[in-house]
Every structure is written in structure tokens, then in C-alpha cells.
């Protein structure tokens, strides 16, 4: 599974690493992603979600 938050839809962004001499090199900015179990009372079961830190604050 790709590293995408299943609550907010956040995913990695692209950008540049910039050194002190201002040389630019492409890089990715990854998100703060966790695998967490949540209880779903309607179906009386646990589900596992990939959730970012921002998504955890929403739940």
C-alpha cells in the first residue's frame, strides 16, 4: 500500500534540498504516517488504517 493517509488523503510532496551554497537537489517530503487500529462499533470489529498525525487529531 502506498504511503497515503486514509483520513486526510495526504501523501508525499516533492521539493528541493538546498545546501548552504544554494545548490538544489530533488527530494521527497514524506508525511508523518502511522498504522493504527480503530474500533468500529457499527460492525463490532477492529479496522487498521494508515493515518497521518493530522488525521489522528481529527479522529
DSSP file (Angstrom, degrees, kcal/mol; ACC not computed):
  #  RESIDUE AA STRUCTURE BP1 BP2  ACC     N-H-->O    O-->H-N    N-H-->O    O-->H-N    TCO  KAPPA ALPHA  PHI   PSI    X-CA   Y-CA   Z-CA
    1    1 A X              0   0    0      0, 0.0     2,-0.0     0, 0.0     0, 0.0   0.000 360.0 360.0 360.0 142.6    0.0    0.0    0.0
    2    2 A X        -     0   0    0      1,-0.1     2,-1.9     9,-0.0     0, 0.0  -0.300 360.0-100.1 -73.6 161.0    1.2    3.5   -0.8
    3    3 A X  S    S+     0   0    0      2,-0.0     9,-0.5    30,-0.0     2,-0.4  -0.547  74.2 132.3 -86.0  77.8    2.1    5.9    2.0
    4    4 A X        -     0   0    0     -2,-1.9     2,-0.3     7,-0.1     7,-0.2  -0.987  61.2-114.7-129.3 136.9   -1.1    7.9    1.9
    5    5 A X     >  -     0   0    0      5,-2.4     4,-1.2    -2,-0.4    46,-0.2  -0.567  17.8-152.1 -70.7 129.0   -3.3    8.9    4.9
    6    6 A X  T  4 S+     0   0    0     44,-3.0    -1,-0.1    -2,-0.3    45,-0.1   0.537  92.1  43.8 -81.8  -6.5   -6.6    7.2    4.6
    7    7 A X  T  4 S+     0   0    0     43,-0.3    -1,-0.1     3,-0.1    44,-0.1   0.848 129.0  18.6 -99.0 -53.7   -8.4   10.0    6.5
    8    8 A X  T  4 S-     0   0    0      2,-0.1    -2,-0.1    44,-0.0    43,-0.1   0.656  92.3-127.3 -96.3 -17.6   -7.0   13.2    5.1
    9    9 A X     <  +     0   0    0     -4,-1.2    -3,-0.1     1,-0.2     2,-0.0   0.587  51.3 158.6  80.1   9.9   -5.6   12.0    1.8
   10   10 A X        +     0   0    0     -6,-0.1    -5,-2.4     3,-0.0     2,-0.3  -0.372  11.3 170.2 -66.9 146.2   -2.1   13.5    2.5
   11   11 A X        -     0   0    0     -7,-0.2    -7,-0.1    19,-0.0    18,-0.1  -0.904  40.3 -60.0-147.1 175.8    0.8   12.0    0.6
   12   12 A X        -     0   0    0     -9,-0.5     2,-0.3    -2,-0.3    18,-0.2  -0.236  48.3-149.7 -63.3 145.9    4.5   12.7   -0.1
   13   13 A X  E     -A   29   0A   0     16,-2.2    16,-3.3    -3,-0.0     2,-0.3  -0.785   8.9-126.6-111.9 158.3    5.4   16.0   -1.7
   14   14 A X  E     +A   28   0A   0     -2,-0.3     2,-0.3    14,-0.2    14,-0.2  -0.721  42.9 127.9-101.5 155.9    8.3   16.8   -4.0
   15   15 A X  E     -A   27   0A   0     12,-2.2    12,-2.2    -2,-0.3     2,-0.4  -0.914  48.5 -73.2-174.2-159.3   10.8   19.6   -3.5
   16   16 A X  E     -A   26   0A   0     -2,-0.3     2,-0.5    10,-0.2    10,-0.2  -0.948  20.7-138.2-124.1 141.6   14.4   20.5   -3.3
   17   17 A X  E     -A   25   0A   0      8,-3.4     8,-1.8    -2,-0.4     2,-0.5  -0.870  27.8-158.3 -86.8 130.4   17.2   20.1   -0.7
   18   18 A X  E     -A   24   0A   0     -2,-0.5     6,-0.2     6,-0.2     2,-0.0  -0.955   3.0-155.6-118.3 119.0   19.1   23.3   -0.6
   19   19 A X    >   -     0   0    0      4,-1.8     3,-1.9    -2,-0.5     6,-0.0  -0.193  38.4 -92.5 -82.0 178.1   22.6   23.3    0.7
   20   20 A X  T 3  S+     0   0    0      1,-0.3    -1,-0.1     2,-0.1    -2,-0.0   0.834 129.7  53.6 -61.2 -32.9   24.5   26.3    2.2
   21   21 A X  T 3  S-     0   0    0      2,-0.1    -1,-0.3     1,-0.0     3,-0.1   0.323 119.8-113.3 -85.0   9.5   25.9   27.1   -1.2
   22   22 A X    <   +     0   0    0     -3,-1.9     2,-0.4     1,-0.2    -2,-0.1   0.695  62.3 155.4  66.6  23.6   22.3   27.1   -2.5
   23   23 A X        -     0   0    0      1,-0.0    -4,-1.8     2,-0.0     2,-0.4  -0.667  33.8-142.1 -77.6 134.1   22.8   24.0   -4.7
   24   24 A X  E     +A   18   0A   0     -2,-0.4     2,-0.4    -6,-0.2    -6,-0.2  -0.848  22.3 177.1-108.6 134.6   19.4   22.3   -5.3
   25   25 A X  E     -A   17   0A   0     -8,-1.8    -8,-3.4    -2,-0.4   -10,-0.0  -1.000  34.8-109.5-133.4 133.0   18.8   18.6   -5.4
   26   26 A X  E     +A   16   0A   0     -2,-0.4     2,-0.3   -10,-0.2   -10,-0.2  -0.307  47.6 157.6 -63.3 142.3   15.4   16.9   -5.8
   27   27 A X  E     -A   15   0A   0    -12,-2.2   -12,-2.2     2,-0.0     2,-0.4  -0.943  35.6-114.7-152.9 171.1   13.9   15.1   -2.8
   28   28 A X  E     -A   14   0A   0     -2,-0.3     2,-0.7   -14,-0.2   -14,-0.2  -0.920  13.6-142.9-114.7 143.8   10.6   14.0   -1.3
   29   29 A X  E     -A   13   0A   0    -16,-3.3   -16,-2.2    -2,-0.4     2,-0.1  -0.914  25.4-154.9-101.9 108.4    9.0   15.3    1.8
   30   30 A X        -     0   0    0     -2,-0.7     2,-0.2   -18,-0.2   -19,-0.0  -0.461  12.8-116.8 -85.0 158.2    7.3   12.2    3.4
   31   31 A X        -     0   0    0    -28,-0.2     2,-1.4    -2,-0.1    -1,-0.1  -0.494  27.9-103.1 -91.7 163.2    4.3   12.5    5.8
   32   32 A X        +     0   0    0     -2,-0.2    21,-1.5     2,-0.0     2,-0.3  -0.691  56.8 178.1 -86.1  89.3    4.2   11.5    9.4
   33   33 A X  E     -B   52   0B   0     -2,-1.4     2,-0.3    19,-0.2    19,-0.2  -0.770  14.3-177.9-109.2 140.4    2.3    8.2    8.9
   34   34 A X  E     -B   51   0B   0     17,-2.7    17,-3.0    -2,-0.3     2,-0.6  -0.946  26.4-131.9-130.3 150.9    1.2    5.6   11.5
   35   35 A X  E     +B   50   0B   0     -2,-0.3     2,-0.3    15,-0.2    15,-0.2  -0.935  40.3 173.5 -99.8 116.2   -0.6    2.2   11.2
   36   36 A X  E     -B   49   0B   0     13,-2.6    13,-2.8    -2,-0.6     2,-0.4  -0.936  29.6-132.6-128.4 147.2   -3.3    2.3   13.9
   37   37 A X  E     -B   48   0B   0     -2,-0.3     2,-0.4    11,-0.2    11,-0.2  -0.834  24.5-172.0 -96.9 134.2   -6.1    0.0   14.9
   38   38 A X  E     -B   47   0B   0      9,-3.0     9,-3.0    -2,-0.4     2,-0.4  -0.971  22.8-123.2-127.2 142.4   -9.5    1.6   15.5
   39   39 A X  E     -B   46   0B   0     -2,-0.4     2,-0.7     7,-0.2     7,-0.2  -0.714  16.8-158.7 -86.3 131.9  -12.7    0.0   16.8
   40   40 A X  E >>> -B   45   0B   0      5,-3.4     5,-1.6    -2,-0.4     3,-0.8  -0.887   5.8-171.3-110.6  97.4  -15.7    0.2   14.5
   41   41 A X  T 345S+     0   0    0     -2,-0.7     3,-0.2     1,-0.2    -1,-0.1   0.788  78.4  64.2 -66.6 -28.1  -18.8   -0.2   16.8
   42   42 A X  T 345S+     0   0    0      1,-0.2    -1,-0.2     3,-0.1    -2,-0.0   0.877 118.5  26.7 -62.5 -36.1  -21.4   -0.5   14.0
   43   43 A X  T <45S-     0   0    0     -3,-0.8    -1,-0.2     2,-0.2    -2,-0.2   0.363 105.3-127.2-106.7   3.6  -19.7   -3.7   12.7
   44   44 A X  T  <5S+     0   0    0     -4,-0.7     2,-0.3    -3,-0.2    -3,-0.2   0.907  71.3 103.6  52.1  50.6  -18.3   -4.7   16.1
   45   45 A X  E   <S-B   40   0B   0     -5,-1.6    -5,-3.4    -7,-0.0     2,-0.4  -0.964  70.8-107.2-152.2 167.5  -14.8   -5.1   14.7
   46   46 A X  E     -B   39   0B   0     -2,-0.3     2,-0.3    -7,-0.2    -7,-0.2  -0.790  28.5-163.8 -98.2 141.0  -11.3   -3.5   14.6
   47   47 A X  E     -B   38   0B   0     -9,-3.0    -9,-3.0    -2,-0.4     2,-0.5  -0.942  12.8-137.2-123.0 149.4  -10.0   -1.9   11.4
   48   48 A X  E     -B   37   0B   0     -2,-0.3     2,-0.3   -11,-0.2   -11,-0.2  -0.922  26.3-178.9-109.2 126.1   -6.4   -1.0   10.6
   49   49 A X  E     -B   36   0B   0    -13,-2.8   -13,-2.6    -2,-0.5     2,-0.8  -0.921  32.5-128.8-124.8 147.9   -5.8    2.4    9.0
   50   50 A X  E     +B   35   0B   0     -2,-0.3   -44,-3.0   -15,-0.2     2,-0.4  -0.881  44.3 176.7 -88.6 112.2   -2.7    4.3    7.7
   51   51 A X  E     -B   34   0B   0    -17,-3.0   -17,-2.7    -2,-0.8     2,-0.1  -0.958  25.0-137.4-127.3 136.0   -3.2    7.6    9.4
   52   52 A X  E  >  -B   33   0B   0     -2,-0.4     4,-2.1   -19,-0.2   -19,-0.2  -0.363  35.6-103.6 -80.2 169.0   -1.1   10.7    9.5
   53   53 A X  H  > S+     0   0    0    -21,-1.5     4,-1.4     1,-0.2     5,-0.1   0.873 125.6  51.2 -62.0 -37.0   -0.5   12.7   12.7
   54   54 A X  H  > S+     0   0    0      1,-0.2     4,-1.0     2,-0.2    -1,-0.2   0.873 108.3  52.4 -67.2 -36.6   -3.0   15.3   11.4
   55   55 A X  H  > S+     0   0    0      1,-0.2     4,-1.4     2,-0.2    -2,-0.2   0.853 104.5  55.9 -67.0 -35.2   -5.5   12.5   10.7
   56   56 A X  H  < S+     0   0    0     -4,-2.1    -1,-0.2     1,-0.2    -2,-0.2   0.871 104.3  53.5 -64.0 -36.3   -5.1   11.2   14.3
   57   57 A X  H  < S+     0   0    0     -4,-1.4    -1,-0.2     1,-0.2    -2,-0.2   0.794 106.7  53.4 -69.0 -26.5   -6.1   14.7   15.7
   58   58 A X  H  <        0   0    0     -4,-1.0    -1,-0.2     1,-0.2    -2,-0.2   0.833 360.0 360.0 -74.4 -32.6   -9.2   14.6   13.6
   59   59 A X     <        0   0    0     -4,-1.4    -1,-0.2    -3,-0.1    -2,-0.2   0.482 360.0 360.0 -76.3 360.0  -10.4   11.2   14.9
